[in-house]
């Protein structure tokens, strides 16, 4: 049992980070879904490393470059995986074309106008939110990274847009019972943060529900790119809630 759990953690690290993991070249179908309960913990690790980098950079640099360096580490730890999904969804979901054509756009490696706008908007928003948040409030960053990866689970439980691809494979191994252990890490972080943390969790869940609804209407279901977009949007809204809470004395 312990060996199987550790294997799931290794799979989650291999899927969600650029850390070198000794995994087999070919995973069994559904391996990602079976490891999904570990996603929020891996997210907390990503957020924690980013926060520590931010704290160190802020000691020697002004807020703006320190925040940008932290953001670069954040992206580097994930290999830009979720940003790629955001860009693809930006192009596909905004296109005034039939459903099948939108699915073709998701497969197209070229970056279109709406995809570029989505990337620029989210990166700029994250950078400016980090500048406003300050490293002392950086636990919100850890919550953002953890909750966002936990929100991948409800997206994965939604019907996939096509019978093949990452979302369909993820769904093979994902079970609803994984939601409870996956929720423990972000809920614990939110509890430590108090009302603003719980508000951020609610906001992230609302964003996730909106993404699932939009994907079902525009694509006929979810895809791996939709999961990536979910991560980026939930991370951004959690940071936004944290900055707004500072303005209200939270």
C-alpha positions as CSV (number, residue, x, y, z in Angstrom):
1,X,0.0,0.0,0.0
2,X,2.8,2.4,0.9
3,X,4.7,1.6,-2.2
4,X,1.6,2.2,-4.3
5,X,1.0,5.6,-2.6
6,X,4.6,6.7,-3.2
7,X,4.3,5.6,-6.8
8,X,1.3,7.8,-7.1
9,X,3.2,10.7,-5.6
10,X,6.0,10.1,-8.1
11,X,3.6,10.1,-11.0
12,X,2.0,13.3,-9.8
13,X,5.4,15.0,-9.5
14,X,6.4,13.7,-13.0
15,X,3.1,15.0,-14.5
16,X,3.0,18.4,-12.8
17,X,6.6,19.5,-12.4
18,X,9.9,19.5,-14.3
19,X,11.6,17.6,-11.4
20,X,13.4,14.5,-12.6
21,X,11.3,11.5,-11.7
22,X,12.4,7.8,-12.3
23,X,9.2,6.8,-14.1
24,X,8.7,4.2,-16.8
25,X,8.6,5.5,-20.4
26,X,5.0,4.3,-20.8
27,X,2.5,4.7,-18.0
28,X,-0.5,2.3,-17.7
29,X,-3.8,3.9,-18.9
30,X,-5.3,6.1,-16.2
31,X,-2.1,6.6,-14.2
32,X,-2.6,10.3,-14.0
33,X,-6.1,9.9,-12.6
34,X,-5.0,7.4,-10.0
35,X,-2.3,9.8,-8.8
36,X,-4.7,12.8,-8.7
37,X,-5.2,12.7,-4.9
38,X,-1.5,13.9,-4.7
39,X,-2.0,16.9,-7.0
40,X,-2.7,19.5,-4.3
41,X,0.3,18.4,-2.2
42,X,2.5,18.7,-5.3
43,X,0.9,22.1,-5.9
44,X,1.8,23.1,-2.3
45,X,5.4,22.1,-3.0
46,X,5.4,24.2,-6.2
47,X,4.0,27.1,-4.3
48,X,6.3,26.7,-1.4
49,X,9.5,26.7,-3.5
50,X,8.2,29.7,-5.4
51,X,7.4,31.5,-2.1
52,X,10.9,30.8,-0.7
53,X,12.4,32.1,-3.9
54,X,10.3,35.2,-3.7
55,X,11.3,35.8,-0.1
56,X,15.0,35.5,-1.0
57,X,14.7,37.8,-4.0
58,X,12.8,40.4,-2.0
59,X,15.7,40.7,0.4
60,X,18.0,42.1,-2.3
61,X,15.7,43.4,-5.0
62,X,12.7,45.9,-5.3
63,X,9.2,44.3,-5.3
64,X,8.8,44.3,-9.1
65,X,11.9,42.3,-10.1
66,X,11.5,40.0,-7.1
67,X,7.9,39.2,-8.1
68,X,9.0,38.5,-11.7
69,X,11.8,36.2,-10.6
70,X,9.3,34.3,-8.4
71,X,6.9,34.0,-11.3
72,X,9.7,32.7,-13.6
73,X,10.5,30.0,-11.0
74,X,6.8,29.2,-10.8
75,X,6.5,28.7,-14.5
76,X,9.9,26.9,-14.6
77,X,8.8,24.3,-12.0
78,X,5.8,23.4,-14.2
79,X,7.5,23.7,-17.6
80,X,4.8,26.1,-18.7
81,X,2.4,23.1,-19.0
82,X,-0.7,24.9,-17.8
83,X,0.1,28.1,-19.7
84,X,0.1,26.0,-22.9
85,X,-3.4,24.7,-22.1
86,X,-4.6,28.3,-21.4
87,X,-3.3,29.5,-24.7
88,X,-4.8,26.7,-26.7
89,X,-8.2,27.2,-24.9
90,X,-8.0,30.9,-25.6
91,X,-7.8,30.3,-29.3
92,X,-10.3,27.4,-29.4
93,X,-13.0,28.7,-27.1
94,X,-13.1,32.2,-28.6
95,X,-13.3,31.0,-32.2
96,X,-16.7,31.4,-33.9
97,X,-16.6,28.0,-35.5
98,X,-18.3,24.6,-35.0
99,X,-17.4,22.3,-32.1
100,X,-15.2,19.9,-34.2
101,X,-13.2,22.8,-35.6
102,X,-12.6,24.1,-32.0
103,X,-11.2,20.6,-31.1
104,X,-8.9,20.8,-34.1
105,X,-7.7,24.2,-32.9
106,X,-6.8,22.7,-29.6
107,X,-4.5,20.2,-31.4
108,X,-2.9,23.0,-33.5
109,X,0.6,23.9,-32.0
110,X,0.4,27.4,-33.5
111,X,-0.4,30.3,-31.2
112,X,-3.3,32.5,-32.4
113,X,-4.4,36.0,-31.4
114,X,-6.7,35.0,-28.6
115,X,-4.2,32.5,-27.2
116,X,-1.5,35.2,-27.1
117,X,-3.9,37.7,-25.4
118,X,-4.8,35.0,-22.8
119,X,-1.2,34.3,-22.0
120,X,-0.1,37.9,-21.8
121,X,-3.2,38.8,-19.6
122,X,-2.7,36.0,-17.1
123,X,1.1,36.5,-16.8
124,X,0.8,40.2,-16.3
125,X,-2.0,39.8,-13.9
126,X,-0.1,37.3,-11.8
127,X,3.1,39.4,-11.8
128,X,1.2,42.5,-10.7
129,X,-0.7,40.6,-8.0
130,X,2.5,39.3,-6.6
131,X,3.9,42.8,-6.5
132,X,0.8,44.0,-4.6
133,X,0.6,40.9,-2.3
134,X,4.2,41.1,-0.9
135,X,6.2,38.1,0.2
136,X,5.0,38.3,3.8
137,X,1.6,37.3,2.5
138,X,3.0,34.6,0.3
139,X,1.0,31.7,1.9
140,X,-1.7,32.8,-0.6
141,X,0.7,31.7,-3.3
142,X,1.0,28.2,-1.8
143,X,-2.8,28.0,-1.5
144,X,-3.2,29.2,-5.1
145,X,-0.9,26.5,-6.5
146,X,-2.4,23.7,-4.3
147,X,-6.1,24.6,-4.8
148,X,-5.6,25.0,-8.6
149,X,-4.3,21.4,-8.9
150,X,-7.0,20.1,-6.7
151,X,-9.6,21.7,-9.0
152,X,-8.3,19.5,-11.8
153,X,-10.1,16.6,-10.2
154,X,-13.7,17.9,-10.6
155,X,-12.7,18.9,-14.2
156,X,-11.5,15.4,-14.7
157,X,-14.8,13.9,-13.5
158,X,-16.7,15.9,-16.2
159,X,-17.3,14.1,-19.5
160,X,-14.3,14.3,-21.9
161,X,-14.8,16.1,-25.2
162,X,-13.3,13.2,-27.1
163,X,-12.7,9.5,-26.4
164,X,-8.9,9.8,-26.7
165,X,-6.5,12.3,-25.3
166,X,-5.3,13.3,-21.9
167,X,-8.7,14.0,-20.3
168,X,-10.1,10.7,-21.4
169,X,-7.0,8.9,-20.1
170,X,-7.1,10.8,-16.8
171,X,-10.8,9.9,-16.3
172,X,-9.9,6.2,-16.6
173,X,-8.1,6.2,-13.3
174,X,-9.9,9.0,-11.5
175,X,-12.4,8.1,-8.8
176,X,-14.8,10.4,-6.9
177,X,-13.4,9.2,-3.6
178,X,-10.1,10.9,-4.5
179,X,-11.8,14.3,-4.0
180,X,-11.7,14.0,-0.2
181,X,-8.0,13.4,0.4
182,X,-7.2,15.9,-2.4
183,X,-9.2,18.6,-0.6
184,X,-7.3,18.2,2.7
185,X,-4.2,20.2,1.8
186,X,-5.9,23.3,0.3
187,X,-8.5,23.3,3.0
188,X,-5.8,23.2,5.7
189,X,-4.0,26.1,4.0
190,X,-7.2,28.0,3.7
191,X,-8.0,27.5,7.4
192,X,-4.5,28.8,8.4
193,X,-5.2,31.9,6.3
194,X,-8.7,32.4,7.9
195,X,-11.7,34.0,6.2
196,X,-9.7,35.3,3.2
197,X,-8.4,31.7,2.6
198,X,-11.9,30.2,2.7
199,X,-13.1,33.0,0.4
200,X,-10.3,32.2,-2.0
201,X,-11.4,28.5,-2.0
202,X,-15.0,29.4,-2.8
203,X,-13.8,31.7,-5.6
204,X,-11.6,29.0,-7.1
205,X,-14.5,26.5,-7.0
206,X,-16.8,29.0,-8.8
207,X,-14.1,29.5,-11.5
208,X,-13.8,25.8,-11.9
209,X,-17.5,25.3,-12.3
210,X,-17.5,28.1,-14.9
211,X,-14.7,26.5,-16.8
212,X,-16.5,23.1,-16.9
213,X,-19.7,24.7,-18.0
214,X,-18.0,26.7,-20.8
215,X,-16.0,23.6,-22.0
216,X,-19.2,21.5,-22.2
217,X,-21.0,24.2,-24.1
218,X,-18.2,25.1,-26.5
219,X,-16.3,21.8,-26.8
220,X,-18.8,19.2,-25.8
221,X,-16.7,18.2,-22.8
222,X,-13.3,18.7,-21.2
223,X,-9.8,18.2,-22.5
224,X,-6.3,18.2,-21.1
225,X,-6.0,21.9,-22.2
226,X,-9.1,22.7,-20.2
227,X,-7.4,21.3,-17.2
228,X,-4.4,23.5,-17.8
229,X,-6.6,26.5,-18.2
230,X,-8.4,25.7,-14.9
231,X,-5.1,25.7,-13.1
232,X,-4.0,29.1,-14.4
233,X,-7.4,30.7,-13.8
234,X,-7.8,29.3,-10.3
235,X,-4.2,30.4,-9.3
236,X,-5.0,33.9,-10.6
237,X,-8.3,34.3,-8.8
238,X,-6.8,33.1,-5.5
239,X,-4.1,35.7,-5.7
240,X,-6.7,38.3,-6.7
241,X,-8.8,37.5,-3.6
242,X,-5.8,37.7,-1.4
243,X,-4.9,41.2,-2.7
244,X,-8.5,42.4,-2.4
245,X,-8.5,41.1,1.2
246,X,-5.5,43.2,2.0
247,X,-7.4,46.2,0.8
248,X,-10.2,45.4,3.3
249,X,-7.7,44.8,6.1
250,X,-7.7,41.0,5.7
